[in-house]
Amino acid sequence: MIIIATARIESREARYAQDILVGTHALVADEPEERGGKDAGPSPYELLLSALGACTAMTLRMYAEKKGWDCGAISVGLRFAKDGEADRIERTLRFSKELDEEQRSRLLEIADKTPVTKTILHGATVRTTIEGGAP
């Protein structure tokens, strides 16, 4: 087994706010006020979209550089929607430089093969344990 990433989350005194510790980085997650939070940071679904968008942009940049393509700045817009029991993520890619049809087609294919995209599409096993506390 190879560990790809780790994170630690610590609850705050505030109702839903959470401190996220990832390596040397500190983030905050919370729910918006309309869902009972204080909007101290992005919601969990916003963080999920952020991970997907960052991975998409990074992977596309790596691929374009490998091909010697100048695609300029990369922008990834994301929306998470629920339709009954079905979840859907809509992803829109934008490039500041002109791309030909072959480049556009290939970059669309690569976006669907990014590591976080694959994890979301195929799922991941989540194993939960409890340490400490009364039995």
C-alpha positions in Angstrom: 0.0 0.0 0.0 1.3 3.5 -0.9 -0.1 6.4 1.1 -1.0 9.2 -1.4 -2.2 11.8 1.0 -3.1 12.4 4.7 -5.2 14.9 6.5 -6.3 15.6 10.1 -9.5 17.4 10.9 -10.1 19.0 14.4 -13.6 20.3 15.4 -13.8 23.9 16.6 -16.1 25.2 19.3 -18.3 26.7 16.6 -21.2 24.5 15.4 -19.8 23.0 12.2 -16.4 24.7 11.6 -13.5 22.3 11.2 -9.7 23.0 11.1 -8.1 21.0 8.4 -4.4 20.2 8.7 -2.7 18.8 5.6 1.1 18.7 5.7 2.2 22.2 6.5 -1.1 23.7 5.3 -4.1 24.8 7.4 -7.6 25.2 6.0 -11.0 25.7 7.5 -14.2 24.0 6.4 -17.7 25.1 7.5 -21.3 25.1 6.3 -22.9 28.3 5.0 -25.2 30.2 7.3 -28.3 28.9 5.6 -27.3 25.4 6.6 -26.5 26.3 10.2 -22.8 27.1 9.9 -20.9 30.4 10.2 -19.5 30.3 6.6 -15.9 30.3 8.0 -14.6 28.3 5.0 -15.7 26.2 2.1 -18.3 23.4 2.7 -17.2 19.8 2.3 -18.7 19.6 -1.2 -16.9 22.8 -2.2 -13.7 21.2 -1.0 -14.5 18.1 -3.1 -15.0 20.3 -6.1 -11.8 22.2 -5.3 -9.8 18.9 -5.2 -11.3 17.8 -8.5 -10.6 21.2 -10.2 -7.1 21.5 -8.9 -6.2 17.9 -10.0 -7.8 18.6 -13.4 -5.9 21.8 -14.0 -2.6 20.3 -12.8 -3.0 17.2 -14.9 -3.9 19.1 -18.0 -0.9 21.5 -17.5 1.4 18.5 -17.2 0.0 16.9 -20.3 0.2 20.1 -22.4 3.8 20.7 -21.3 4.7 17.2 -22.2 3.2 17.7 -25.7 4.8 21.1 -26.0 1.4 22.8 -26.3 0.9 26.4 -25.1 -2.6 26.4 -23.8 -2.1 29.5 -21.6 -4.0 29.8 -18.3 -6.3 27.0 -17.4 -9.6 27.6 -15.7 -11.8 24.8 -14.4 -15.4 25.7 -13.4 -17.3 23.1 -11.4 -20.9 22.6 -10.1 -22.2 19.8 -7.9 -25.9 19.0 -8.3 -28.4 16.6 -6.8 -31.3 15.3 -8.8 -33.2 13.1 -6.4 -30.8 10.3 -5.4 -28.5 11.0 -8.4 -25.3 13.2 -7.9 -23.8 15.0 -10.8 -20.7 17.1 -11.2 -20.5 19.5 -14.2 -17.0 20.5 -15.2 -16.2 23.3 -17.7 -12.6 23.8 -19.0 -11.3 27.1 -20.3 -7.9 27.9 -21.9 -6.6 31.4 -22.5 -4.8 30.4 -25.7 -6.5 29.1 -28.9 -6.5 25.3 -29.2 -7.0 23.3 -32.4 -9.6 20.5 -32.6 -7.1 17.7 -31.9 -5.8 19.5 -28.7 -9.4 20.2 -27.5 -10.4 16.6 -28.0 -7.3 15.2 -26.4 -7.5 17.5 -23.4 -11.2 16.5 -22.8 -10.1 12.8 -22.8 -7.3 13.6 -20.4 -9.6 15.5 -18.0 -11.7 12.3 -17.7 -8.5 10.4 -16.7 -7.2 12.6 -13.9 -6.5 10.8 -10.6 -9.2 12.5 -8.6 -11.7 12.1 -11.5 -11.1 8.4 -11.5 -11.5 8.2 -7.7 -14.8 10.0 -7.8 -16.1 7.9 -10.8 -14.9 4.5 -9.4 -15.3 5.2 -5.7 -12.9 4.4 -2.9 -13.3 2.1 0.1 -13.6 4.0 3.4 -12.7 2.0 6.5 -13.6 3.8 9.8 -12.3 3.0 13.2 -12.6 4.7 16.6 -9.6 5.3 18.9 -10.2 6.1 22.6 -13.4 7.1 24.2 -15.6 4.8 26.3 -16.7 1.5 24.8 
